[in-house]
Amino acid sequence: MMRSKLHKILAEDNVELGLHEWTPVDVRYRFPILFIHGFAQNHFSWDGKNGGLAPELTKKGIHTFAIDLRGSGYSRLKKIFYNYTFEDFVSKDVQASVNFIRKLGYDRLIIGGHSLGGIVSYAWAVQNPDTIAGIITFGSPIIFGKGVPIMRFFGRVTVAIGKFPASKLIYLVWPREVAMKILGILGVVGAPFMRYKSIVKIAPLYPSYTRNFESIYDFYEKLVRGFDFSSPRLFTQILRWAGEGKITSFDGRIDFTKEFEKIKSPLLVFAGTLDKLAPPESVKPILKIAQSKIKIYKEYEVGHLDIIEGKFAKTQISQDIEDFVKLVEEETQI
């Protein structure tokens, strides 16, 4: 079984990050891929005991990398309070990863991410167009909360509370965001029912998530080891996006949604019809606002997690990605 090599790299603010590398025996494509996981997840999104999307692409000859964003996986912070925001991921963590990859001799790369990681990919690509050969996203909503009423509700509550200066005091007593870690652990309770999806249907993990997995261990690995801690500031920032209907910086000065209109890189966008967190109507708007000449949209009967994890990801999704890489390389040779 192909395993990744772990590199320890430093962001510009001296935060130590874990960058995973899968090196093909025979590199057949000019552009490597850098993957970015979603909110409160880590490198287990891309690989695990029974393999994953990253090693499958490596078998196809694609040099593949995945970053553990600060606070997660091998990039856990050595302090109690996690204070980072979306902008730290974009300007520091991804930048450090790209610097490492470029030192290997690559002048351009394909960047891709799951959920929040896809939004990070869009933001970084806008700011660094000359370095990007293509963008791949999986269940990455451009309009947070669209098609998810409960997310929109809590987003509006967050916006309303945020208007009071005293609301900032909550960060003094809220060191880490643990909700996703807890939800992952609780989700394992449903493992005995994973092969009986008609019995247990708890959104957003059931029923689509379970049917693409080969074993109970996969379920445990993705929901317990693969879910991680995060920053309270980042959590409230995302909720605010759902309340405002646009993606902005933590201080509100940058409208990333508006910035995404500058995207010109080839796009491969995946969405799941069973995705309860990022339904297709929240993902597809990028196809309208981006200026890219190549825009490929793939919609499958999958949920928010199994779009990148499990059997389907290792077969159909990995083939779609290889086809996209081939197309990008053909276009850049014209």
MOFEN-V612487 format. One record per pair of residues at least 6 apart in sequence whose ideal C-beta (glycine too) atoms are under 6 Angstrom apart, sorted by the first residue. I is the first residue (numbers start at 1). J is the second residue. Records with the same first field share a line. If there is no record, write none. Layout:
# MOFEN-V612487
I->J + J
This chain:
# MOFEN-V612487
2->55 + 58
4->20 + 21 + 22
5->21
6->18 + 20
7->19
8->16
9->17 + 19 + 96 + 100
11->17 + 92 + 93 + 96
12->92
15->70
17->75 + 93 + 96
18->68 + 73 + 74 + 75
19->67 + 97
20->43 + 66
21->65
22->54 + 55 + 58 + 64
24->58 + 61
26->61
27->61 + 63
28->61
29->61 + 62 + 325
30->329
31->108 + 109 + 110 + 133
32->63 + 106 + 109
33->62 + 64 + 110
34->65 + 97 + 109 + 111
35->46 + 66 + 112
36->67 + 113 + 117 + 120 + 121
37->45 + 114 + 117
38->114 + 115 + 116 + 117
39->116
40->180 + 227 + 228 + 230
41->226
42->68 + 72 + 73 + 228
43->66 + 68 + 73
44->225 + 226
45->114 + 308
46->52 + 53 + 54 + 66
47->54 + 55
48->221
50->214 + 218
53->308 + 313 + 318
54->64 + 66
56->314 + 318
57->64 + 318
58->64
60->322
67->97
68->74 + 75
69->89 + 93
70->84 + 93
71->77 + 82 + 229 + 230
72->228
80->175
81->175
82->176 + 231
83->233
84->231
85->233 + 234 + 237 + 250
86->237
87->249
89->120
90->120 + 123 + 124
94->124
101->109
108->131 + 133
110->133 + 134
111->121 + 132 + 135
112->121 + 136
113->120 + 121
114->138 + 308
115->139 + 140
118->137 + 140
119->140
121->135
122->260
123->256
125->132 + 135 + 265
126->259 + 262 + 263
132->265
133->328
134->265 + 266 + 328
135->265 + 267
136->268
137->269
138->270 + 307 + 308
139->272 + 275 + 278 + 304 + 307
141->278 + 282 + 283
142->285 + 286
143->245 + 282 + 285
144->241 + 242
145->151 + 152 + 155 + 242
146->281 + 282
147->279 + 281 + 282
151->242
152->242
154->239
155->239 + 242 + 243
156->243
158->236 + 239 + 240 + 243
159->240 + 243
161->167
171->232
174->232
176->229
177->230 + 232 + 235
178->229
180->227
181->227 + 229
184->223 + 224 + 227
185->224
187->205 + 223
188->220 + 223 + 224
190->200
191->216 + 219
193->199 + 200
194->210 + 219
197->206 + 207 + 210 + 211
200->206
201->207
203->276
204->276 + 277 + 303 + 304
208->274 + 302 + 303 + 306
209->303 + 305 + 306
212->306 + 310 + 311 + 312
213->219 + 310
222->309
237->250
241->247
246->257
247->256 + 257
248->255
260->289
261->289
263->290 + 292
264->291 + 292
265->292
266->292 + 294 + 328
267->292 + 295
268->296 + 324
269->297
270->298 + 307
271->280 + 283 + 299
272->302 + 303 + 307
273->301
274->303
275->303 + 304
277->304
278->304
280->299
287->295 + 297
298->320
